[in-house]
């Protein structure tokens, strides 16, 4: 969507949401997409369903993240960080692995206690 940020589809939260739903395929998300599509039809009929200071896309994105988030990802990343060791004095590889896992673990890399 960022590539087309000036296009109408990116500017309109409902069109943005419909486009997103069209991209989701497969049996693991089919039921969720159907429910989201029904919800979207209700929102079009009654826009007051959307909280103030929000929009259709923000609400759909929030629901998607709640439905499909990997809640164990953070814990796995923290475990990987605890076990992370530098190999063959390769600092660049170690830092890249640290940054990747720190982002997944939602760790503040500027906090000296984490370093």
C-alpha positions in Angstrom: 0.0 0.0 0.0 2.9 2.3 0.6 3.9 2.1 -3.0 0.4 3.4 -3.9 -0.1 5.8 -1.0 -1.5 8.5 -3.4 -4.0 6.1 -4.9 -7.7 6.2 -3.8 -7.5 2.6 -2.6 -4.8 3.5 -0.1 -6.5 6.7 1.1 -9.9 5.1 1.7 -9.9 2.9 4.8 -12.8 0.7 3.5 -11.1 0.1 0.1 -7.8 -0.5 1.9 -9.6 -3.1 4.1 -11.3 -4.8 1.1 -8.0 -5.0 -0.8 -6.3 -6.6 2.2 -9.1 -9.2 2.6 -8.7 -10.1 -1.1 -5.0 -10.9 -0.5 -5.8 -13.5 2.2 -6.2 -17.0 0.9 -6.3 -20.5 2.2 -8.1 -22.7 4.6 -6.5 -21.3 7.7 -7.8 -17.8 7.2 -11.0 -18.5 5.2 -13.4 -18.3 8.1 -11.8 -15.2 9.5 -11.9 -13.5 6.1 -15.6 -14.3 5.8 -16.4 -12.9 9.2 -14.3 -9.8 8.5 -16.2 -9.3 5.2 -19.5 -9.5 7.0 -18.2 -7.1 9.7 -17.1 -4.7 6.9 -20.6 -4.8 5.3 -22.1 -3.8 8.7 -19.6 -1.0 9.1 -20.5 0.4 5.6 -24.1 0.4 6.7 -23.4 1.8 10.1 -20.1 3.7 10.3 -20.8 4.5 14.0 -19.5 1.0 14.8 -16.0 2.3 14.5 -14.6 4.1 17.6 -13.8 7.8 17.3 -10.2 8.5 16.3 -10.0 5.2 14.5 -11.1 4.0 11.0 -12.1 0.8 9.4 -8.6 -0.2 8.4 -7.1 0.4 11.8 -9.9 -1.8 13.4 -9.5 -4.6 10.8 -5.7 -4.6 11.3 -6.1 -4.8 15.1 -8.5 -7.7 14.7 -6.2 -9.5 12.3 -3.2 -9.1 14.6 -5.3 -10.5 17.5 -6.4 -13.5 15.5 -3.1 -14.4 13.9 -0.4 -13.2 16.3 2.1 -15.8 17.5 2.0 -15.1 21.2 5.0 -17.4 21.9 7.3 -15.5 19.5 8.4 -13.1 22.2 9.3 -15.9 24.6 11.1 -17.9 21.9 13.2 -14.8 21.0 14.0 -14.2 24.6 15.2 -17.8 24.9 17.3 -17.5 21.8 18.9 -14.3 23.2 19.8 -16.1 26.4 21.6 -18.8 24.4 23.2 -16.5 21.8 27.0 -16.7 21.7 29.5 -15.2 19.3 31.1 -17.8 17.0 34.5 -17.6 15.4 34.9 -14.0 16.7 32.3 -12.9 14.1 30.9 -9.7 15.7 28.8 -8.7 12.7 27.0 -12.0 12.7 26.5 -11.9 16.4 25.1 -8.3 16.3 22.8 -9.1 13.4 21.4 -12.1 15.3 21.1 -10.0 18.5 19.2 -7.2 16.8 16.8 -9.7 15.0 15.9 -11.5 18.3 15.8 -8.3 20.3 13.2 -6.9 17.9 11.1 -10.1 18.1 11.4 -10.1 21.9 10.4 -6.4 22.1 13.5 -5.5 24.0 14.8 -1.9 24.1 18.2 -2.2 22.6 19.3 1.2 24.0 18.8 0.0 27.5 22.3 -0.8 28.8 21.0 -3.6 31.0 19.9 -5.4 27.9 23.3 -5.1 26.2 
